[in-house]
């Protein structure tokens, strides 16, 4: 366990970090979804804009306004244990257990799911093993530790000196070369590939955090109005109801374990798949006779 004041439990909290007025509504909406499942945890915002929303416990002015403020937040977070979230997320289930992981690890994050993309396979300098892919920095959990602060500082310095506009290749290299104890979170703690929900049954854990870059489309950067669709509209009713069923069935969330049929086996797509399997089986039987 990390060294903290033995007279008190370690402090825990969530942090958002955004630069530019257009991203404040996103952070506000993300914080509102988080508060539904974490009513007692503090939620801080690092920002270069004036924000008075009561959803945030503290609003801390950024010292440097640039495109990756999360790494300043990593260095300045007041909590012993922090979960740092991008603004384009929606919390749909509690994630207290991530704080518990930090009893034994310094840093926790999920893998980048699009591991064959051009950005994901890029290397900062020397090629790194494919078995150590990029971490998606949209959800980062970390302890207050000088080594974590040094990691964030190194990422910032490398981004500034290299002129790169993507942080994940840099973050990957810096973590690989560090001595931090890293835990890789399951995908449900940073769920990005929404299409997978169509194939999920009750055997799969339900997402806790939806990471939806598509949410950026609902921010008008010119007049800075909040124009968001409901999550049901964003996902579409079938996927939304599938998500509800998965959450209700998830045993790790106190769910029932009740059967959840995958969407791809329902309706016309399911009928087409069934017919295709039936025809394939009959064709194989016919061929095997000859």
C-alpha positions in Angstrom: 0.0 0.0 0.0 1.2 3.5 -0.8 2.6 5.6 2.0 -0.1 8.0 3.2 -1.0 9.6 6.6 -1.8 6.6 8.7 -4.3 8.7 10.8 -6.7 9.0 7.9 -7.8 7.0 4.9 -6.3 8.0 1.5 -8.3 10.7 -0.2 -10.1 9.7 -3.4 -11.6 11.8 -6.2 -12.3 12.3 -9.8 -10.7 14.9 -12.1 -11.6 16.4 -15.5 -9.2 18.7 -17.4 -10.3 20.8 -20.4 -9.0 23.8 -22.3 -11.3 26.0 -24.4 -14.9 27.0 -23.7 -16.3 24.5 -26.2 -15.2 21.6 -23.9 -16.7 22.9 -20.7 -20.3 21.6 -21.5 -18.9 18.2 -22.3 -17.1 18.1 -19.0 -20.2 19.3 -17.2 -22.3 16.5 -18.8 -19.7 13.9 -18.0 -19.6 15.1 -14.4 -23.4 14.9 -14.1 -23.4 11.3 -15.3 -20.6 10.6 -12.8 -22.4 12.1 -9.9 -25.4 9.8 -10.4 -23.1 6.8 -9.4 -20.7 8.6 -7.1 -22.8 11.0 -5.0 -20.1 11.4 -2.3 -16.8 11.6 -4.3 -15.4 15.0 -5.0 -15.2 16.0 -8.7 -12.6 18.6 -9.6 -12.2 20.4 -12.9 -8.9 21.9 -14.2 -9.9 24.5 -16.8 -8.8 27.7 -18.4 -12.3 29.1 -18.4 -14.5 30.6 -15.6 -16.8 27.8 -14.5 -19.3 28.1 -11.6 -21.2 24.9 -12.0 -22.0 23.4 -8.6 -21.4 19.8 -9.9 -17.6 20.5 -9.5 -16.2 20.4 -6.0 -13.3 22.6 -7.0 -12.4 24.4 -10.2 -8.7 24.9 -10.5 -7.3 27.3 -13.1 -4.8 25.7 -15.5 -1.3 27.2 -15.4 -0.8 26.4 -19.1 -3.6 26.4 -21.6 -2.9 23.8 -24.3 -4.4 20.8 -26.0 -3.5 18.2 -23.4 -4.3 19.7 -20.0 -4.8 16.2 -18.4 -1.0 15.9 -17.8 -1.0 19.1 -15.7 -3.9 17.7 -13.8 -1.9 14.5 -13.2 0.8 16.5 -11.5 -1.5 18.8 -9.5 -4.3 16.6 -8.4 -5.0 17.0 -4.7 -6.1 13.4 -4.1 -4.1 10.5 -2.9 -5.9 8.4 -5.5 -7.3 10.0 -8.7 -9.4 8.8 -11.5 -8.8 11.3 -14.4 -11.5 11.3 -17.1 -11.7 12.8 -20.6 -14.7 15.1 -21.1 -16.3 12.8 -23.8 -17.2 10.0 -21.4 -20.5 9.0 -19.7 -20.5 7.1 -16.5 -23.2 4.4 -16.4 -22.1 2.3 -13.4 -20.1 2.7 -10.2 -16.3 2.3 -10.4 -15.2 2.5 -6.8 -13.2 -0.7 -7.4 -10.7 1.2 -9.5 -9.6 3.1 -6.4 -9.1 -0.2 -4.7 -6.7 -1.3 -7.5 -4.5 1.6 -6.5 -3.8 -0.2 -3.2 -1.3 -2.3 -5.1 -0.6 -0.4 -8.3 0.7 3.1 -9.2 -1.2 3.5 -12.5 -4.2 1.9 -14.1 -5.6 2.3 -17.6 -7.2 0.3 -20.4 -5.6 -0.6 -23.7 -6.3 1.4 -26.8 -8.9 -0.8 -28.6 -8.0 0.4 -32.1 -4.6 -1.2 -31.9 -4.1 -1.6 -35.7 -4.7 2.1 -36.5 -1.9 4.2 -37.9 -1.6 6.2 -34.7 -1.7 3.1 -32.5 1.2 1.3 -34.3 3.4 4.4 -34.4 6.5 4.5 -32.2 8.1 7.5 -30.5 11.6 6.3 -31.1 12.7 2.7 -30.8 10.0 0.2 -31.7 8.2 -1.2 -28.7 6.7 -4.7 -28.5 3.3 -5.1 -29.9 2.4 -7.0 -26.7 2.8 -3.6 -24.9 0.3 -1.5 -26.9 -0.8 2.0 -26.3 -2.9 2.8 -23.3 -6.0 4.9 -23.9 -5.6 8.0 -21.8 -9.3 8.8 -21.6 -9.5 7.0 -18.3 -6.4 7.1 -16.1 -6.2 6.1 -12.4 -3.1 6.9 -10.4 -1.7 7.5 -7.0 -0.1 10.7 -5.7 3.5 9.8 -6.2 6.6 11.7 -7.4 7.2 9.1 -10.1 3.7 9.6 -11.5 4.3 13.4 -11.6 7.6 12.8 -13.3 5.9 10.6 -15.9 3.4 13.3 -16.6 6.1 15.9 -16.9 8.1 13.8 -19.3 5.1 13.3 -21.5 4.5 17.1 -21.6 8.1 17.8 -22.3 8.3 15.2 -25.1 5.1 16.5 -26.7 6.3 20.1 -26.6 9.8 19.3 -28.0 8.6 16.8 -30.6 5.7 18.8 -32.0 3.5 15.7 -31.9 -0.2 16.2 -31.7 -1.1 12.8 -30.2 -0.3 11.9 -26.6 -0.8 8.1 -26.6 2.4 7.2 -28.5 4.4 9.3 -26.1 2.6 8.1 -23.0 3.2 4.5 -24.2 6.9 5.0 -24.5 7.2 6.9 -21.2 5.2 4.2 -19.3 7.3 1.4 -20.9 10.5 3.0 -19.7 9.3 3.8 -16.2 9.3 1.6 -13.1 5.7 2.3 -12.3 3.5 -0.6 -11.3 0.9 -0.7 -14.1 -2.5 -2.4 -14.0 -4.4 -2.8 -17.3 -8.1 -2.2 -16.7 -10.7 -4.3 -18.5 -12.4 -2.7 -21.5 -15.6 -2.1 -19.6 -13.8 0.7 -17.7 -13.1 2.6 -20.9 -15.6 1.2 -23.4 -15.2 2.7 -26.8 -16.3 0.1 -29.4 -20.1 0.4 -28.9 -20.8 -2.0 -31.8 -19.6 -4.8 -29.6 -22.6 -4.4 -27.4 -24.7 -6.0 -30.2 -22.8 -9.3 -29.7 -22.7 -9.2 -25.9 -24.6 -11.7 -23.7 -24.9 -11.9 -19.9 -21.5 -13.7 -19.9 -19.9 -10.3 -20.5 -19.4 -7.6 -17.9 -21.3 -4.5 -18.6 -19.5 -1.2 -19.3 -18.9 1.2 -16.5 -17.7 4.1 -18.6 -18.7 4.8 -22.2 -16.0 6.7 -24.0 -17.7 8.4 -26.9 -15.6 10.7 -29.1 -18.8 11.2 -31.1 -20.0 13.4 -28.2 -17.8 16.2 -29.7 -20.3 16.6 -32.5 -22.8 17.9 -29.9 -20.8 20.9 -29.0 -21.1 24.1 -31.2 -17.7 25.8 -30.9 -18.9 29.1 -32.2 -21.8 30.0 -29.9 -20.9 27.5 -27.2 -24.4 26.1 -26.7 -25.1 22.7 -25.2 -26.7 20.7 -27.9 -26.6 17.2 -26.6 -28.7 14.2 -27.5 -29.8 11.8 -24.9 -27.8 8.6 -24.5 -30.7 6.6 -25.8 -30.6 8.7 -29.0 -26.8 8.5 -29.3 -26.7 4.7 -29.0 -30.0 4.0 -30.7 -32.9 2.4 -28.8 -31.9 -1.3 -29.5 -28.3 -0.8 -28.2 -29.5 1.3 -25.3 -31.9 -1.4 -24.1 -29.2 -4.0 -24.6 -27.0 -1.9 -22.4 -29.7 -1.7 -19.7 -30.1 -5.5 -19.8 -26.4 -6.1 -19.5 -26.2 -3.8 -16.5 -29.1 -5.5 -14.8 -27.4 -8.9 -15.4 -23.9 -8.0 -14.3 -23.1 -10.0 -11.2 -20.2 -7.8 -10.3 -22.7 -4.9 -10.0 -25.1 -7.0 -7.9 -27.0 -8.0 -11.0 -29.1 -11.1 -11.5 -27.1 -13.0 -14.2 -30.3 -13.3 -16.2 -30.0 -14.3 -19.8 -29.3 -11.5 -22.3 -29.6 -12.5 -25.9 -27.2 -10.7 -28.3 -28.8 -8.2 -30.7 -27.1 -9.8 -33.7 -29.4 -12.8 -33.2 -32.6 -10.8 -33.1 -34.8 -9.4 -35.8 -34.0 -9.5 -39.5 -30.2 -9.6 -38.9 -30.6 -12.6 -36.6 -33.0 -14.3 -39.1 -30.4 -13.7 -41.9 -27.6 -15.2 -39.8 -29.8 -18.2 -38.9 -30.7 -18.8 -42.5 -27.1 -18.5 -43.6 -26.0 -21.0 -41.0 -28.7 -23.4 -42.0 -27.9 -23.1 -45.7 -24.2 -23.6 -44.9 -24.9 -26.7 -42.9 -27.1 -28.2 -45.6 -24.5 -27.4 -48.3 -21.7 -29.1 -46.2 -24.0 -32.2 -45.8 -24.7 -32.3 -49.5 -21.0 -32.0 -50.4 -20.0 -34.7 -47.9 -22.2 -37.2 -49.7 -20.0 -37.1 -52.8 
